[in-house]
Amino acid sequence: MSGGTKRQKEMRKALRSLAPRVPMSDAEAILGIALSAHLRHLPPSIALWQATTSHVRHALTEYDTLLEEGYDRDAARFFVVQTMNDILSEWGCNKEVSVDPDPSG
């Protein structure tokens, strides 16, 4: 995980800061998401946080299964938030995901 564009280097540095104990396989997946075109307009730290939470939610929790079982997005997110925060904590991340009780935002 060395070399690359300036943005790639910034992302790797930001990921090491955000989640210093993230496993390499998860780090690679997160960086792939963070460097995707739809997040390019965001600052590295924001793109990385969105990529990290997306990866954890979809790859490491039962979120997608809950959606398939008929739960709506907000309910599924509610049920996986603690698992997500546990994983982030294991990775040395000081940020947490929260469930916004206000459906407007």
N, C-alpha and C positions, 0 to 999 in steps of 0.2 A: 504494500500500500504506500508506495512512494512515487514521486514524479507526478506528471500530469499538468493540467492547466492550473492557473492561479486559483480559479474557483474550486477545483478538485482539492488542491492543497488546503485551501481555507476550510472546506467541508471536513476533511480528515482531521484537521487541527480542532475544529469546533466539536466534532464527535468525540475526540479524546478528552476534551474538556467536559462535555455534557455527560458522557457515560464511559468513564475510564475502564470499566471492567466488561464492556460489551464483548461477547464472543466474536471471533473473526468472521464466522459465517453470517452472523446477524449484522455485523458492521458493514460487510460488503453489500448485503441486501439493502440496508438503510441508505448507504451512499448511492446506490443505484437509483433509489427512489428520489433522494434529495437532489440528484443531478439531472432529473428528468426535465423535459421541456416545460411542462406545466408549472413547475416551481422555479423556473429560471429567473423570474422577475422579482423574487423575494430575496432578502438578505440571507446569507448562508445560515445564520443561527436560526432564523424562522423556518426556512426550508428544511433544515435538519430536524428541528423539533417536530414539524408536521410529518416528515418521513419516518422518524423514530416511532411516533405514536401510531401511525398507520401500520407500520410493520408489526409492531407488538400486537396491536388489536387484531389484525387479520391473520398473522402467522402463528401467534403464540397464545391465543385465547379461543374461546368457543363462540366468538362474535358471529362469524359467518354461519355457524350451525344454528345459532339462535335465530338469525334472520331467515334461514331456510325452514325453521320450525314455525314461522309466522309471527315472531316478535317484531315490532317496529324498531326502527333504528335507535330511537332514544331509549327504549326499554333494554335492547340488547347492549347498548353502551353502559347503561346503569349496572347491568349484571356482570360486566367484565372489568369495570374500572378498578376494583381492588386488585385483581390479578395483574392488571397492567402496572399499577403502582408498585406492587411487590417485585415484578420483574425489573422495572426501572430502578428501584432501590438496590436490588442485587447487582445491577450494573454500575452502581456508584452514582446514580443520577440524583441530584438534589431537587429536581422539579417533579411535580405530580400532575396527573390528569385529573380533572374534576368533571363532574356531571353538572351541566348548567340546568337548574330547575326551570328557568325561563325559556319557553320554547321559541321565543322571538330572537334569542340570541345569546 
